[in-house]
């Protein structure tokens, strides 16, 4: 057994998502466990260099997680032949330009979603990567959630029969910053900085819908900015001009209709922060982040509408929980390991590439157009 080094330029990991999910729970955790195991018995060991603007933050992160290298010079990092992979988790507005530079430097690229803040740029970087022959991927973490993996198992088993409809509820109350500090960064609520829940979440819903239920064919979306003023990280009031809620309906292949509400202005009274209900001719399923429940056709109760008497049916009692049948590692780590094995040549196909990322941007852009023009928007098929 041999250890094989793989150098990774990690850009933008001082932010919440970059630190927690990509550095701490993915790359640092992989390193602590001795690397990614390969089929031949070797271990692929990530050797990251943390790159950003604030050296003090970078050095503190590196020291806390046993990482030897940091830099504030991205161009120098990209020029170093020891590092094969470039990863970006910085702000959306910067991403396409950073990916272009990394591809031009011959690096394999992996990034957070969305891969760009507009479809033209998202397609351009996908095409550049294809022409350059570099391996590429976009984070599509929700496919790796235990609840959605169990839901996929239910669908693949045929338990639901023909799927009719999907209903999704996502979100929670993000504090305005005065009563309590906001738990999301202020740039999320500024259009000029690439904020807005439509650009953020419709990218997620594209790969969830495409991979679990059917390809998205059209969208009707209404956005809203329910809270027009918030308080930033320095305690200053600012105008929140990006959408903080989206109410969308999707037409999928096979005649399936999906409805998903996304909101940072909602208080949670449901099983989880994200819940999907799937109704089919033979049964239904409800999945959260960790758990999934099913109800078969023969176990479906038969309610009768009568608002004059208290409801006698316990509608939660007739559902069975799908058991844990395997270990479910952190979803970000699981996708990181697949991508690194792809770069190493062990995994031939990596379906969540920059073209898949562009499809998410396409849906977000169509959602914004639908809101602006107050109509349905069809989605043509994309090709890199």
VOVOTI-380804 format. One line per field, with one value per residue (C-alpha): x, z, y. Coordinates in steps of 0.1 Angstrom, whole numbers. Layout:
! residues N
xx <- [X;...]
zz <- [Z;...]
yy <- [Y;...]
END
This chain:
! residues 384
xx <- [0;13;3;-4;-4;-29;-24;-56;-59;-88;-100;-127;-128;-128;-166;-191;-198;-162;-148;-174;-184;-154;-124;-134;-159;-144;-107;-94;-116;-102;-67;-73;-86;-55;-67;-92;-88;-83;-91;-54;-49;-32;-45;-50;-39;-51;-24;-44;-31;-56;-59;-77;-73;-69;-37;-45;-77;-60;-32;-56;-76;-45;-31;-64;-66;-30;-25;9;3;-15;-12;-28;-14;-38;-18;13;-8;-23;12;25;26;24;-13;-36;-70;-86;-116;-137;-163;-160;-189;-209;-200;-163;-167;-168;-137;-118;-127;-115;-81;-78;-88;-63;-37;-45;-61;-89;-118;-144;-166;-196;-229;-240;-211;-218;-243;-256;-262;-238;-208;-219;-219;-187;-167;-183;-171;-137;-132;-143;-120;-91;-96;-96;-119;-145;-174;-199;-211;-246;-246;-283;-282;-260;-284;-295;-332;-330;-309;-336;-362;-342;-343;-381;-385;-362;-380;-413;-431;-447;-460;-463;-452;-479;-465;-438;-442;-412;-409;-375;-363;-363;-363;-330;-328;-327;-296;-310;-328;-303;-273;-282;-272;-265;-240;-253;-242;-270;-295;-277;-284;-251;-231;-249;-275;-310;-327;-338;-302;-291;-319;-332;-297;-303;-338;-326;-303;-327;-356;-336;-319;-348;-380;-376;-359;-372;-390;-405;-409;-433;-418;-428;-401;-404;-383;-403;-378;-363;-339;-314;-283;-249;-220;-207;-240;-249;-284;-285;-311;-319;-328;-324;-353;-356;-384;-395;-427;-421;-439;-420;-432;-411;-407;-434;-461;-449;-457;-434;-440;-413;-414;-380;-379;-356;-387;-406;-408;-405;-434;-426;-402;-371;-356;-363;-391;-402;-435;-438;-473;-476;-504;-493;-479;-464;-431;-420;-383;-363;-326;-321;-353;-378;-413;-437;-474;-487;-520;-536;-526;-539;-567;-600;-609;-643;-645;-665;-652;-679;-663;-627;-605;-604;-576;-540;-525;-489;-497;-501;-465;-436;-400;-375;-347;-310;-295;-260;-237;-244;-212;-213;-226;-200;-172;-188;-188;-153;-141;-158;-143;-108;-111;-123;-92;-70;-86;-104;-139;-144;-177;-185;-221;-221;-199;-199;-226;-248;-240;-250;-284;-289;-280;-304;-333;-324;-322;-356;-371;-360;-373;-407;-410;-401;-424;-451;-453;-441;-406;-396;-361;-343;-318;-283;-251;-215]
zz <- [0;-10;-2;-33;-29;-46;-43;-40;-42;-18;-25;-4;25;52;47;67;41;29;64;79;50;26;49;83;74;40;33;69;78;48;59;94;82;61;27;1;-3;-39;-55;-57;-20;-23;-4;-21;4;-2;4;4;1;16;-6;1;9;47;57;94;89;66;90;119;99;87;123;136;111;105;71;62;33;29;4;-6;-41;-62;-94;-78;-65;-100;-114;-91;-109;-77;-73;-97;-84;-80;-57;-52;-25;-26;-37;-68;-87;-87;-96;-134;-137;-112;-130;-163;-148;-132;-165;-184;-159;-166;-133;-127;-112;-85;-71;-51;-68;-87;-111;-123;-118;-154;-179;-206;-182;-168;-203;-212;-184;-190;-227;-217;-194;-220;-246;-222;-212;-174;-151;-135;-110;-91;-56;-56;-20;-14;-36;-8;21;39;36;-2;-6;11;-10;-41;-29;-24;-60;-75;-58;-76;-43;-54;-87;-113;-97;-100;-80;-57;-30;-13;16;23;46;81;97;90;117;104;125;151;176;170;146;112;105;68;54;43;7;3;4;-20;-57;-66;-47;-63;-36;-38;-29;-65;-77;-47;-43;-78;-87;-59;-70;-106;-97;-71;-95;-125;-106;-85;-104;-140;-161;-156;-187;-176;-146;-132;-103;-81;-60;-31;-9;23;45;27;54;74;96;84;102;114;128;100;84;47;19;13;-24;-33;-31;2;-8;-40;-48;-78;-99;-122;-151;-153;-178;-177;-167;-131;-114;-87;-63;-41;-17;-6;21;45;60;74;108;108;118;98;102;90;73;39;34;1;-3;-33;-43;-66;-77;-54;-25;-11;6;27;30;52;55;75;75;50;56;33;31;7;-12;11;43;31;54;39;53;48;48;78;93;121;141;154;131;143;121;132;98;110;124;91;79;81;85;60;81;79;57;53;66;54;55;52;18;10;19;-1;-33;-26;-24;-57;-74;-61;-73;-106;-109;-100;-128;-107;-114;-152;-151;-128;-137;-116;-139;-150;-176;-147;-129;-159;-158;-123;-134;-164;-140;-117;-146;-160;-125;-123;-159;-150;-119;-140;-169;-148;-171;-176;-191;-211;-206;-238;-235;-229;-245;-236]
yy <- [0;34;70;91;128;151;188;210;247;256;291;308;284;310;314;294;267;265;261;237;214;215;220;205;178;168;174;176;146;126;135;124;91;84;95;82;44;33;-1;-11;-6;28;59;92;119;155;181;214;250;275;306;338;375;374;357;358;339;314;307;303;277;259;257;244;216;206;221;233;257;290;318;352;349;329;334;318;289;283;283;256;222;203;211;194;206;240;243;275;283;321;344;335;367;357;321;320;342;321;289;303;311;277;259;280;269;233;225;201;222;216;243;252;259;279;276;312;339;337;309;323;322;288;273;290;275;240;243;255;226;201;216;217;181;189;170;191;189;210;204;188;178;172;140;125;133;102;112;116;85;65;83;72;37;38;52;26;-2;7;12;45;33;61;93;121;150;163;189;205;229;244;271;287;321;340;367;403;410;434;411;383;381;367;331;337;363;396;392;367;396;419;416;433;406;376;372;359;326;319;318;299;273;266;254;228;219;213;185;170;170;158;130;117;124;136;162;197;210;243;266;291;311;340;356;381;403;401;419;449;460;439;445;433;417;451;461;484;486;479;476;439;440;404;379;361;337;319;300;278;251;228;207;175;148;121;146;150;183;196;225;238;268;282;308;325;341;312;295;258;235;203;173;191;222;206;181;165;146;124;110;81;57;29;49;80;90;119;126;151;155;123;103;90;76;57;50;23;23;-3;16;50;63;73;108;124;162;174;207;205;178;173;152;116;103;106;112;107;72;55;60;36;48;36;20;28;0;14;41;76;98;135;143;169;145;117;138;151;115;105;136;129;93;106;128;98;79;53;67;70;91;119;130;162;182;218;211;198;230;250;233;246;281;278;269;298;323;309;313;350;355;339;362;392;384;367;336;300;296;265;250;239;211;222;209;218]
END
